[in-house]
Amino acid sequence: MNLFSRASSSRRHVPAAAPEFPAGSSAAAVLPDPALAALTGEWVIDPAHSRIGFSVRHAMVTTVRGCFSEYQSRLYFDGRNPARSQAEIVVSTASVDTGVEQRDAHLTGRDFLDVARYPRMRFTSTAVEFAGNDLYRMTGDLTIKGITRPVVLELTYIGHVVDAFGDERAGFDGTTTINRSEWGLTYDSRLAEGGAMVSEKVRLQFDIAAIRVARAAG
């Protein structure tokens, strides 16, 4: 079974079965909009309308942007108590796409992601707090090349709708910046002027359209 089969953009996404999450913190949080309580439940990312991407400075003067097109997710959002919200995203490293085949081959090789040895990278949340005005701060463990380190995502809640198929959708944008060498991405080619060919700082971007997981009947 291929856990990371690429979803066709023309096919309606069918959410997986609702995952089981452990109980979280019982500390209550005050939300400015009580209507968010209606969003409490399990969700999955819709890959046809989401983007898990990155950007990094190249040759000190340009920015290279890319994304990962194959991943699995499970999300739990608690609108009454955001501290109980949880997220897990597992990404196929071989699905990296910057629009340039030669560059993608370099990124999947040993200088960077080394996908033959490390076919997955993972983000698992460890804490969530409401920061006000539709902003959330999600702390979690990011694992790349077998190295796990904490990161903090700044999340913005975009909105909530019911689509033409009757599915409930919610949107979030998230960003964080990491130092790639801390995860073993230590490629260090230098320019003639002495600067780095690829910046140490990488900005990760999560543009998320999530679909609510339907509860099983009975």
C-alpha positions in Angstrom: 0.0 0.0 0.0 1.4 3.4 -1.0 0.9 5.7 1.9 1.8 8.7 -0.2 0.0 8.2 -3.5 -0.4 11.6 -5.2 -4.0 12.9 -5.1 -5.5 14.0 -8.4 -6.7 17.6 -8.3 -9.8 16.5 -10.3 -10.9 13.9 -7.7 -12.9 14.9 -4.7 -10.7 14.2 -1.6 -12.2 11.6 0.8 -11.0 12.0 4.4 -9.5 9.0 6.2 -11.1 7.6 9.3 -10.9 9.8 12.4 -7.8 9.2 14.4 -7.7 8.7 18.1 -6.0 11.5 20.1 -5.0 11.4 23.8 -6.6 13.9 26.2 -4.8 17.2 26.2 -4.5 20.0 28.7 -7.6 21.0 30.7 -6.7 24.6 31.0 -9.4 26.8 29.5 -8.6 29.5 27.0 -10.7 32.6 26.3 -11.6 33.0 22.7 -12.9 36.2 21.1 -15.4 34.3 18.9 -17.4 31.6 20.7 -18.6 30.4 17.3 -15.2 28.6 16.9 -16.4 26.0 19.4 -18.5 24.6 16.5 -15.2 23.6 14.7 -14.2 21.2 17.5 -13.4 17.8 16.0 -11.1 15.8 13.7 -9.9 17.2 10.4 -7.5 16.2 7.5 -5.6 18.4 5.1 -7.0 18.5 1.5 -3.9 18.2 -0.6 -5.7 19.6 -3.7 -6.2 22.9 -2.0 -3.2 23.1 0.4 0.5 23.7 0.1 3.4 22.6 2.4 6.2 24.7 1.1 9.5 26.3 1.8 11.6 29.2 0.7 15.4 29.8 1.0 17.8 32.4 -0.2 20.0 31.3 -3.0 23.4 32.9 -4.0 22.6 35.7 -1.5 20.4 37.6 -4.0 17.5 35.3 -5.1 14.9 33.2 -3.3 14.1 29.6 -4.3 10.6 28.3 -3.5 9.4 24.8 -3.4 6.9 22.4 -1.9 6.2 18.8 -0.9 3.3 17.3 -2.8 2.8 14.0 -0.9 1.9 13.8 2.7 -0.5 12.4 5.3 -2.1 14.4 8.1 -4.3 14.1 11.1 -5.6 17.2 12.9 -7.7 17.8 16.0 -9.0 21.4 16.6 -10.7 22.3 19.9 -12.5 25.6 19.5 -13.4 25.7 23.2 -9.9 25.0 24.5 -7.1 25.5 21.8 -4.6 23.9 24.2 -6.2 20.5 23.5 -5.7 20.9 19.7 -3.2 18.6 18.0 -1.6 18.1 14.6 0.6 15.5 12.9 1.9 15.8 9.3 4.1 13.1 7.7 5.8 14.2 4.5 7.3 12.1 1.7 10.8 13.7 1.2 11.0 12.4 -2.4 8.0 14.6 -3.3 10.0 17.8 -3.1 9.3 20.1 -6.1 11.0 23.4 -7.0 10.0 23.4 -10.6 13.6 22.5 -11.7 14.3 18.8 -12.2 18.1 19.1 -11.7 17.7 21.1 -8.5 15.1 18.6 -7.2 17.5 15.7 -7.8 20.2 17.6 -5.8 17.7 18.2 -2.9 16.7 14.5 -2.7 20.4 13.4 -2.7 22.9 13.0 0.2 23.8 16.7 0.3 20.3 17.5 1.5 17.3 15.3 2.3 19.0 11.9 1.4 15.6 10.3 0.6 17.0 6.8 0.2 17.8 6.7 3.9 15.2 9.1 5.2 12.0 8.8 3.1 9.8 10.7 5.6 9.9 13.8 7.7 7.4 14.5 10.4 5.9 17.4 12.4 4.0 16.5 15.6 2.5 19.2 17.8 3.3 19.3 21.5 1.4 22.4 22.6 -1.0 25.0 21.2 -1.9 28.4 22.6 -4.3 31.1 21.5 -2.4 34.4 20.9 -5.4 36.6 20.0 -7.0 38.0 16.8 -7.3 34.6 15.1 -3.6 33.9 15.8 -2.3 30.6 17.4 1.1 29.5 18.4 1.8 25.8 17.9 4.9 24.2 19.4 6.0 20.9 18.0 8.7 18.4 17.2 10.1 18.5 13.6 12.0 15.4 12.5 14.3 15.6 9.4 17.0 13.0 8.6 16.3 11.3 11.9 17.0 14.4 13.9 14.1 15.8 16.0 14.1 19.4 17.3 11.4 21.7 18.6 9.9 24.4 16.4 7.2 27.0 16.9 4.6 27.6 14.2 2.7 30.9 14.0 -0.8 30.0 12.8 -3.5 32.3 11.4 -7.1 31.1 11.3 -8.5 32.1 7.9 -12.1 31.1 8.1 -14.7 28.3 7.8 -17.2 27.4 5.1 -19.4 24.5 3.8 -18.4 23.7 0.2 -20.6 22.6 -2.7 -20.2 19.0 -1.7 -21.4 19.6 1.8 -18.0 19.2 3.4 -16.9 21.6 6.1 -13.7 23.4 5.4 -11.4 25.5 7.6 -8.3 27.4 6.5 -5.1 28.1 8.4 -1.8 29.6 7.3 1.4 28.7 9.3 5.0 29.7 9.1 8.3 29.0 10.9 11.9 29.6 10.1 14.6 26.9 10.9 18.4 26.7 10.6 18.8 23.7 8.2 22.2 22.6 9.6 20.5 21.8 12.9 18.7 19.0 11.1 21.8 17.7 9.3 21.2 19.6 6.1 24.8 20.8 6.1 25.6 21.4 2.4 28.0 24.4 2.4 29.0 25.4 -1.1 30.5 28.9 -1.1 30.4 31.7 -3.6 33.6 33.3 -5.0 32.8 36.4 -2.9 32.7 34.2 0.2 29.0 34.0 0.9 26.9 30.9 1.1 25.4 29.4 -2.1 22.3 28.3 0.0 21.3 30.2 3.1 21.2 28.4 6.5 17.8 29.9 7.2 14.8 28.1 5.6 11.3 29.4 5.9 8.6 26.7 6.1 5.1 27.5 5.0 1.8 25.7 5.7 -1.1 26.9 3.7 -3.8 24.5 4.9 -7.3 23.8 3.7 -8.7 21.2 6.1 -11.8 19.1 5.8 -13.8 17.8 8.8 -13.7 14.1 9.2 -17.3 12.7 9.2 -18.2 10.8 12.4 -19.0 7.2 11.9 -22.7 6.4 12.0 -24.0 4.6 15.1 
